Amino acid sequence: GLERGAKNQFSTFSNFITTINQKKEGIGNRNSPTQLVIPNIKNVRDLPPICLDVRQKQRISVDTLPQELKTPMPPEPSLPIRTKTVEDFQDDVEKAKSSGDWKAVHDFYSTTFDSFLEINAAFKKDTSSSFNTTEDSGINAKFVNVVYDALLNTPQDVQKSVLKGIINGLLQEWKGPRTKDDLRAYCILLQNPQFSNTSTYVIYAHLLRQIAALTEADHHFLVHWSKKISQRRFKQLVDRLLQFISLRLFPAKPEEFPPMVKCTWWIPSATKVLALFNAANSLISPPIISYTDFYNSTLDHIDLMEEYHNWQCYGNSHRFSFCQYPFIISIAAKKVIIQRDSEQQMISIARQSLVDKVSRRQKPDMNMLFLNVKVRRTHLVSDSLDELARKRADLKKKLKVTFVGEAGLDMGGLTKEWFLLLIRQIFHPDYG
């Protein structure tokens, strides 16, 4: 499928990788993702959750993870010796542009991205050092940036060779825990600008899946390494992940993607990787980018209450919900969720009051369906506090305000006036 031209060059990647993954599942690799239960979909794979249940009001803190020295580190294989520098690579690119002979550049790309070992051999600052700390990833960021900046301006066969090499690396049979060189390779591959193109999304999805399935300790390293990325490139990484989620939810051309039923793990994988960047962003003061840059406005158009219901009912179980990752939900979407949930609680409490009244064979009345607050304008704060203290059982019902000695039904106007007057008095200096 790689020789059919740029338009459909990646059309067979999905079937190719799916076949390999089925083979891997049979081997029983202990690092393979677990089963996920999605509404109306069965027997699909998912990844372990990365964040705590936000209903417990606990914040993600990578600092609470075990120290890296306490984590058993597998021996890292020796890396091939590569001596090409940034200047050497730039000279090769300039010569290729002037002469039209891209062989040297093609050889560099095809060799460098052929495996995780080769990626480290090319981009590791010092191949003789292990770089096993969270403070220094050991990645030659300048070289990585130069290589990626030049990639999209190379001929198609060069770009194809990079994607072929990435597939080789992702299809490697993993045995045991990942080494720090593996984590470095993941960190470098995430920055590949080719993944902005929808034709590469199948490969991108498998990369995200493997990163999301890493252990908590491995995520700890990736979070700290990610905070060292420049602001511009950090923003590009976040935007790329948000675009991936949006286009999977609402594809402009559905035929470009595998059927949703076969790739339900795409969105959970991307969201969990996005959570790593959000954690990295929150570690720095001021943050690398604004928290609003993590909002995905596409989610405003999905069934938010179904997401909320799944989260309420299943929490941090294997059923994915965007509510597990509130940083991605815009303030407008959060408002909708809170408002609708409040309305549902109002109806539920009012219905329960009605049932209780009927069960005691008492005559129901309309007032029992509301939180009725009667106040005097001259004693607004004290009356309001007394009313709320006496009617705690009704606090989740719809509010209905009456001013003593004044005629009129509360159709919303009296409630707004009550709030306005109450706020003015509460914030008066006399109340401290």
N, C-alpha and C positions, 0 to 999 in steps of 0.2 A: 504493500500500500504506500510505501515511502517514495515510489518512483512515478506516481501518477500526477505529479505537479503540485503547485502550492495550494490550489483550491481545496483538494480533498486528500492532501498528503497524509493526514493522520486519521483517516476514516476507519481503519482497521485496528487501531491501538486498543480500543475497548475490548473487542473479542480476544485479542492477543493476550492482554494483561489478565483478563478474566480467566482464561484457560490456565495460565500459570498460577494464579491465586488459588484456583480449585485444587491444583496439584499440591500447593503449599499447605492448604487446609488438611489434606489427607495425611501429611507428615506429622501434623500436630505440634507445630512450632508454638512454644509457650508464650511467645510474644505476639501471636496473632490476636486480633480483636475479638471481643466476645459478642454474643448474640444480642440483638436489639429488637424491642417490640415497638412497632409504630402502628398507629391506628389504621385498620383496614389492610395492613401489610404484615405478612408473616415471614419468618425464617430469613431475615436479613441481618447483616453484621453491623455492629456498632462499636464504639470505642468507650473506654472508661471515662466518666465525667472528670473534668479538671477543676471545677469549683464547688464550694460548699453550698448547701441549700441557703439561699439568701433570706429565707423566712426565719432562719435562726439568728439573723443579724450578725453573722460572722463575716469578716472581710478576708479575702485571699491574702495571705502573707507568705511570700516565698522564703522569708527569713525564718519561718518556723519549721522548715524542712531540715532533715538531717544534714550535718556538715558533709562536704564532699569527701573529706578524709575518712569518714566512717563508712562510706559506700565502697564495697569491694570493686576494685577497678580491674577489668580483664587486661591481660598483656596486649599491647598494641603491636601489630606487625611492623617490621621495618619498611620504610617508605622508599620508593625509587628516588634516585638522585636526579633532580631537575635544576638546571642552572639558568634558565631564561629569566631575565629581569624585565621590569616595566619598560625600560628603554629599548631592550632587544625586541620586545613584542611590538612596540609602537613603530620601530624601524621596519619590521616585517610588514605591518599593515600599510605603511606609506609606500613601500616598494611594490606591494601587491596592487595598490590603487593606480600607481603610475604605469606598471608593466602589464597589469591584467592577469598576472600569474599568482593565484592564491594558494599554491600548493603548501608553502611553508605555514601560512596561517591555518589552512585546513588541517594540516598535520597536528598543529598545536591544539586546536579545539577538539579534534577527534580523540587525541591521546589524553588530554587533560580531563575530559568529562566521561571517559570510558569506565571509570570506577571510582569509588570513594577514596581508595588509596592514591590514585593519580590526582584527584582533586586536592588532597592534602599535600602531595608532593609539589604541586604547582603553587599553591596559595598559602602554605604554612610558612610563618616567618622563619622558623628554624626547624628543619626536619629532625634534628637530633634532640630537641627538647620536647617534653610531653605536654606542657601547658595544661595542667590539670586543675587550674584554679578558676573561680568565677570572675576574677578581676581582669584576666587577659585571655581572650579566646585563642590567641596565637595566629589569627588570620591576618594576612597582609591585605588590609581593606583597600588600599590604593590600587594594588594590582587587580583585585576582584572588580573594582569599579571600572578600571580602564578596559578590562577584557569584556565586561558586559556592555559598556557604552559602545564598543566597536562591533558587537555581535550583530545587532539588527541591521547594520550597513554592509554585511558580508553577503556573498552569493547564497542562494537557497541551499545548495549542497552542503555548505559549511554549517548552516543553521540546522539542517536535518541531521548532520553528524553529531551535533551537540545533543539533540533530543534522543537519538539512538543510544548515545552513551549514558544519558540519564536513565533510560529504560533499563539498560544493563545493570546499573547500580541499584535501582529500586527492586529489581528481580533477584537480587542476590539472596541466597538461602541464609537467613540469619540464625546463628546458633549461639545462645547465651546472650548476656547483656551487651548493650552497645558500648563501644569505646568512645573516648573523647574525640578521636579522629572522625568517627561516624557522625557525632553531633556537629563537628565543624563542617562536614560535608552537607548536612541538612541545612545548616545556617547559610551556607554559600548558595546552595541550590534554590532556596526560597527567594533569593534576590534576582533570579533569572528573569529578565524583562520579556522573554518569549511567552511567559505565562499570562501576559495580558491579552493574548490572542485566544479566542474561544476554540480554535482548532487544536490547541495544546491542553485543553481542560481535562482530558482523560488522564494524561500524565500528571498534571498538576494535582488532580484529586488523589491519586495514589501517593504522591509525595506528602500531601497534607495528612492522609490517613496514617502513614507510617509515623509522622511526627506527633500526631495526636495520641498515638498508641504507646509512646515512650513512657518510661517510668516517671514518677514524680520527681525523683532526684535528677533525671536527665532534663526534665522541664525546668528545674531550678537553674541549671547551667544556661539553657537557651534564653531564659528570661534575662539573666544578668548580662549575657553577651549581647542581646538585642538592644539593650539600653545604650550601648556604645555606638550604634549605627547613627549616621548623620540624620539631621531632621528631615531633609528632603527625601532621602532614600527610605527612611522609616515611614514617612507619609505615603510614599509610593507602595510600600509593602501592605500597609493597612488598606489603602484604596483598592489594591488588586484583590485582596481577600473579600472586601465588601462587594466589589463588582462580581466576583465569582458566585457569591451567595445570591445576589440579586438576579443574575442571569440564569441561575439554576431554578430559582423560584418562578421567574417570568421570562422564559427564553424568547428572544425576538424571532429566532428561527429554531423551533423545536427539533427539526430534523438534524440539527448539528449536534445534538446531545443524545446519549443513550436514554431509553425509557426510564422514567422516574422510578418505576418499581424495581429497576435493577441497580439503582445508584442512590438509594435513600441515605446512604452514609456520607454522601458528598457534603451536604450542608452541616451536619454535626461535626465532621472533621474540620471544615474550614472555620467554624465558629470556635472550636476548641483551640485551634492555632491562633485565631484572633485574640482569644483570651490571654494567651502568652504575651502578646504585644501590649495588650491593655495592662497586664501586670507590670511589664517593664516600664511602661509609660508612667505608672503611678509611683514607681520607685524613685523618680527624680523630681526634685523641686527647683524651679518650675518644671512641669512635665514637658516631654519632647514636643508633643502636639496637644491641642485642646481635646478635652474629653468628648466634645461634640463631634470631633472627626471620626469617632467610632460609631456614631449613630448610622443606622441603615434605614433611610426613609422608605425603602421598598416594603419594610415590614408593616408600615401603616396601612397597607392594602391587603393584608392577610387576615384570617379569622383570629383576631387577637384573643377573644374570649375562649376559643378552643385551646390556644396555647396556655392561657392562664389556668384553664380547667385541668389540663394535663399536668401542669406544674403543681397545682393544689392537691390533686389526687395521687400523683405518683412521685412528687418531690424529686430527689436525685436518683431515681431508679433508672433503668435502661431506656425509658421512654424520653426522647429528647423534647425539650421545649426551649424556645428562645427566652422564656422568663428565668431560666437558670443563669442567663448571661445578661443581666439588665443593662450593662454598659452599651449594648448594641441597639437597644430600644429607645427611640426618640422620645422627647418629653411629651409630644403630642399623642403618641401611642400609649405612653404610661397614663396620661390623663384619661384616655378613653377606657383603659382597663380599670382604673380606680373608680371612675364614675359609674360604669356599668356594674361593677361588683358592689358598690354602695347601694345602687338601686335594687339589685337582687336581694341584698340583705334587708333593705327596708320592706320589700314585699314579703320576704320570708318571716320576719318578726311580726309584721302586722297580721299575716295569716295565722301565725301561731297564737296570737292574742285572741283572734276571733274564734279559733277552735277551742281554746281554753274556756272562753265565755259560754259558748254553746254547750260544751261538755258539763258545765255546772248549771245548765238550764237557766242561764240568765239572759236577759234581753240585750242583744248587741246594739251598739250605737257607733256612729261614724267617728266620734272623738277617740275611740280606743285604737284607731288605725294610725294615729299621729302622735308625735311628741308635742304636746300642747304646752306652750310657755306663756303665762300671763304675767305681765310686768307693769309697774307704774313708772311713768316717765321720770318722776321725781326720785325714785329709788331703783334706777335701772340695773346697776351692777349687783346690788344686794339681792334684789328680787330674782334676777337671772340665775345667780349662783344657788339660791334657795330652790328654785324650780328644778334646776339640773341635778342637784343633790337628792331631791325627793323622788325624781323620776328616772333613776338609773336604768331600770328595766326597759325603758322606752327610748333610750338614747340612739338606737339605730333605726328608729322609725323616721318617717318624713317630718320635718320641722314645720310647726304651725304657730305663729306668734299672734298674740292679742294684747293690745294696750288697754289697760283697765280704764273704763269710763269713755271709751271711744268705740263707735259703731264701725263696722266694716269687716269684710272677709279677707283673710290672708291669701291672696292669689300669687304671692311672691313678692309683692311690693313692700308689705309690712316686715317680712323677714329681712329683706335687704336693708330697710331703714333701721331695724333692730341691730343688725350687725354693724352698720355704720356708726350708730350712736354708741354702741357698746365698745367698739374699738377706740373711738375718740376718748372715752372716759377711762378705759383701762390704761391707755398710754399717757394719761394726764400726769404731770409731775406729782400731784397729791398722792397718787398711788405708788410712788417710788419707781 
